[in-house]
Amino acid sequence: MLVADHGREFAWGVNGSYARWGYTFESADGGGTKVTESWAFLPDGVAFFRERFGHDADNRIASAERAAHDGIPATLAALKRAAESVQE
């Protein structure tokens, strides 16, 4: 776990130090909670991709970043559904 700040943020390292994945929480206007998800490669992850994929590393990195970022809306929507179902 990289960050564990109860009620504010939690984040962890993917494969140790290859990427950072996290969530932040803040009060939303009108009530409720605004949740922000983030994902980013870290230097060790970039180095791993460069060593493993050589000349194709930049394409592989871009593809992995797109996949991670494209999944964020679906993850947040699922989290919202789960949180709202608990409140009912």
Phi and psi in degrees as a GROMACS rama.xvg file:
@    title "Ramachandran Plot"
@    xaxis  label "Phi"
@    yaxis  label "Psi"
@TYPE xy
-86.1204  -38.3639  LEU-2
-140.248  136.417  VAL-3
-144.005  83.0277  ALA-4
-112.169  95.0367  ASP-5
-47.1069  125.604  HIS-6
80.2782  -4.7816  GLY-7
-122.147  -47.5999  ARG-8
-161.759  144.302  GLU-9
-140.862  145.621  PHE-10
-153.049  151.821  ALA-11
-141.139  163.295  TRP-12
-92.6206  133.934  GLY-13
-86.8184  128.738  VAL-14
51.1635  44.3246  ASN-15
81.3738  -85.5124  GLY-16
-130.262  28.5264  SER-17
-83.914  -36.0858  TYR-18
-150.439  159.354  ALA-19
-113.861  126.579  ARG-20
-123.477  131.192  TRP-21
-157.316  170.836  GLY-22
-135.363  138.004  TYR-23
-118.887  152.879  THR-24
-130.939  134.106  PHE-25
-147.294  154.513  GLU-26
-62.2917  137.042  SER-27
-98.362  147.685  ALA-28
-58.3303  134.211  ASP-29
83.1943  7.76588  GLY-30
101.719  168.97  GLY-31
84.4093  -168.556  GLY-32
-132.452  133.656  THR-33
-91.5235  124.953  LYS-34
-111.293  130.106  VAL-35
-119.779  127.707  THR-36
-103.578  141.852  GLU-37
-137.521  153.223  SER-38
-151.063  134.024  TRP-39
-153.772  141.738  ALA-40
-66.0045  144.92  PHE-41
-106.96  164.114  LEU-42
-52.0939  -38.7858  PRO-43
-64.6924  -34.822  ASP-44
-68.2126  -42.6718  GLY-45
-63.0235  -43.991  VAL-46
-61.7364  -41.7021  ALA-47
-59.6537  -47.8326  PHE-48
-62.4085  -40.0685  PHE-49
-64.8555  -40.4048  ARG-50
-69.5863  -42.1827  GLU-51
-76.9185  -39.9811  ARG-52
-109.217  -3.51779  PHE-53
52.8855  -124.551  GLY-54
-63.302  -19.5259  HIS-55
-94.3757  4.95807  ASP-56
-59.0891  -45.4039  ALA-57
-60.8882  -40.1756  ASP-58
-65.4258  -42.0285  ASN-59
-66.548  -40.4035  ARG-60
-62.5005  -48.1638  ILE-61
-60.2449  -40.5384  ALA-62
-65.3467  -43.6391  SER-63
-65.2591  -40.5843  ALA-64
-63.2153  -44.5598  GLU-65
-60.434  -45.8819  ARG-66
-61.1934  -43.8569  ALA-67
-64.699  -47.7473  ALA-68
-69.7398  -35.0326  HIS-69
-66.0997  -27.3711  ASP-70
-80.666  -14.8722  GLY-71
-58.7615  -48.9384  ILE-72
-58.2569  -39.676  PRO-73
-66.9548  -40.1989  ALA-74
-63.839  -45.6463  THR-75
-65.5546  -36.8374  LEU-76
-65.1897  -40.9319  ALA-77
-65.9061  -40.3861  ALA-78
-62.4415  -41.801  LEU-79
-63.0509  -45.4724  LYS-80
-60.4512  -43.7949  ARG-81
-64.4412  -44.3427  ALA-82
-65.2611  -41.0182  ALA-83
-70.0529  -31.2427  GLU-84
-71.4231  -27.7186  SER-85
-71.4168  -33.0625  VAL-86
-77.0199  -18.4797  GLN-87
